[in-house]
Amino acid sequence: MARFITLMLATAVVLAAGPAVAELPPHVYQQARDSAGTVVVLRVDNVRRLPPGETQGDCVLTGVVTEVERGTAQQGQAVVVPIPCISPAWQPMPGPFPGYRHDVLGRAETVRVFLNRGALVRRGLDILD
């Protein structure tokens, strides 16, 4: 019994000391960008931020296409994109990328978005300004 308890404690220590699960490997995000059917640069008109008190959720970015890098979008086309967001109060924890800071996104003037069927791919937003 003492040997079993020692083994269990040693296992618990090893598991606790191991690296926390972090973001997905960088190649996963790059593959998502590479396979995006639409890549456009947008002039940001509006960002609906998270409601007060929320720390994670979806913001909604509204913009106008200024440049088409890939796909069939048209320059001047209005685009509405849900964006995963976090607030400055969000507490980091292990796991995949949680989202973009809504206060930073709210100040953006120009962004590049990588979309598949109108949805943002993983880590598919670059703030260009």
Secondary structure, 3 states (H helix, E strand, C coil): CHHHHHHHHHHHHHHHHCCCCCCCCHHHHHHHHHCCCEEEEEEEEEEECCCCCCCEEEEEEEEEEEEEEECCCCCCCEEEEEEEEECCCCCCCCCCCCCEEHHHHCCCCEEEEEEECCEEEEEEEEECC
